[in-house]
């Protein structure tokens, strides 16, 4: 009924790379991994492309085309997921759902932050076919406009669309008018913001053009994870 879509650019080093995979294996759900070179993790699909946003879209599509389960959890190679994250089941098949219980770890510092409406693609859960249709539509527009020739890692048009489906309507420059809802797992997701993250790290208030509300900071020993023990 549920499956994990794990995607990586194969550029992340240990210990983060291995620890995230070890944590996902504890969930005991089917894993489809999509990588840019072969890896031994779940059922592996390989796409030999250079890492960039369009490659990520193609990886997502490739993984979703293999998944047979009804619902999919997007899982990224530098995010720690608690088991309780996967207890969630969407109530509708036409909405994107995001777990908003997310803390960003200013790795390797003893500092984590969160704020109101912290929504990330890495916390997405939705009906598999619904997500597949969405990303196929994205790729079609990319190819029609020949944006697949854009060499930039994080192109402006991709940021304008928004990376999280459903969170930005077309009147604001978003890709579609799909809806989204949020839920919270009992334990937080830990988004590890290291120096090689795909998007900007954004772990300080001055890194935001529009400062978020509800800003909170905490330390490793207060987050509910044994991060110190895991990363020693």
N, C-alpha and C positions, 0 to 999 in steps of 0.2 A: 504493500500500500504506500510506503514511503521509501525514498531513496536519497542518497547524498550525491550531489554533483560537485566534485572537487576539481579545481583548475589551478594550474601553476605555470609560470614561465621558466621553471627550472633554474632560476637565477638566485634563489634563496639558499643561504648556507645554514648549516647546523649551528647552534642547537635548535633554532626555531623550526626549521623544516621537519626534522624528525619528531620533535615533541608534539607538534600539531597533528601529524599523522597518527602517532600513538594514541592521542586523545580521541580522535575520530574512530579508531578501531574499537574503542570501548563501547561505542554507541550500538554496535551490532546491527547496523542497517546496511543494505546493499550500497556499495560505493562505485561510482563511475568516475574515474580520474581522466582528465584530459590534459595532456602535457605537450611540450614542444620537442621532447625527446623521450624515449621509452623509460618508464619507471615501474617498479613493482609495488603497486598500490591499488587495490580493488581491481575492477575491470578497466584496463588502460586503453585509452584512445589517443593516438599521436597525430598531431598536426604540425608539420615542419614549416613553421613561419617564424618571422622575426617578431619579438614581443612588442605589442602596441595595442591600442584600444580595439582596432578592427580585428586583430588576431584574437583578442579576448571574446569578441562577439562570435567569431567563427568557432572558437573552442566551446563556448556555451551551447551553440546550436549542435555541434558534433556530439556533445554529451547528452543533450536532451533527446536526440534522435535514437539513442541507444536505450535510454531509460524506459522501462515498461510499467513502473509503478505509477500510481495516480498522482502522488504529490512529491515534490522535489525540494530539498533544502540546498541552497547555494552555500558552498563552503570554500573559503580561500586558504591558501597555503600559509598565511601568517596570522591566522585568527584562531583563538582557543574557544571551543564550544563546550559548554556543560551538557550533560546528558538531558537535563530538563528542557533544553532548547528544542529537542526533537520530540517532546511530548505533545507539542502543538499540532492540531489538525485543522486546516482551513474549513470554514463553514460554507464557503461559496467557491465556485470554480472560475469566477470572472473577476477576482480581486487579487491584487498583490498584497501579501502580508509581510510585515517587518517586525522583528523582535527589537524593541527599543531599549531593552536592558543591556546596554553596551557601554563599556569603558575603554577608552584609548590609553594604552600603556606607552608612556614616553620612554621607550626601551633604550638602554638598559637602566635608566634611572629609577629611583624609588618614588615614582610619581605616576598617577593615573588621573585622567580627567573624563568628565562627561558633561552633557548639557541637554536642555530640552530639545526634543525632536531630533535626536542623533539617529539618523536612519542611514544604513549602509546596505549596499548590494549584498555584502557578505552575510547579512541577517535575513535574507529573503526566503520565504516559503510560499509556494503557490501550486496550482494545478499544472501538471507537467505540460500538457498540450497547449494550455493558455500561454505559458511562458515561451514555449517553442514558437508559436505563431507570432508572438510579439517580436522576438529576436530575428526571425526570418524577415519580418516586415522592415525592421531596422536595417538589416543587411541589404535588402532590396533597394532601399532609398540610397544607401551608401554607394552601391554599385551604379545605380542610375546616374547619380551626380558625380561619379568617378572620384569619390572621396577615398576610395581604396588605394589611390595613388598618393595620398597624403602621408608623408614620411614621419610626421610628428608623433611622439609617444602618446601625448595627451592633447589631441587637437581641440581648437576652440569650439568647433561645431558640436563635438561630443559633450563638452562641458555645458554648452547651451541647451542641448537636449536633456541633460541630466542623466546620471548613471543609474538611478534607481527608478525602474518602471513604475508608473502610476503616481509619482510624487510631484510631477510638474506638468500642468496642462498646456495644451498647444498655444493658448492665448499668452502664456508667459515664455514661449519658445520651446516648450517641451515637445517630445515626440508624439505622444498620443493623449487621449482624454480618459484613459483607463483610471480606475479608482484604486486606492490602497487603504489598508487599515493597519493598526499596530497592536502588538501584544507584548507581554513581558514574561520571560521565563523566570523561575524562582531564583536562579543563579545567573550572574551576568556573563555575557560574551566578553572576551578580552581581545580587543583589536590591537595587535602589536605594531606600533608605529616605529619602525626601524628606518635606517637611512636609505633603503632601497624600495620603499613602498611605491605602488603604482601611482597613487594620487598623493597630493601634498599631505605632509604629516599632520598639520593643524592640531597641535597640542598646547598652544598658547593663545591667549585672547587676541594678541596683536597680529596673529596670522589670519584672522578673519576680516574680510572687507566689511561685513555686517556682523557685529558681535552677537553671539547667541545669548539667550536668556537661560537662567537656571544653571549657571556654571558651577561645577563642583570639582574639587580635587581631593585625592586620598592617597594613601601609601599602600605598598604591597601587602603588608600584614593585616590590612583592614578590608580587603576586597572579597574574601571568601574562597580564594584559591591559594594553594601552596606554591606560589610562583617562585619564591626563593628556593624551595626544595626541588622544584622541577627544573630550574635553570642553573643549579650549582654545577 
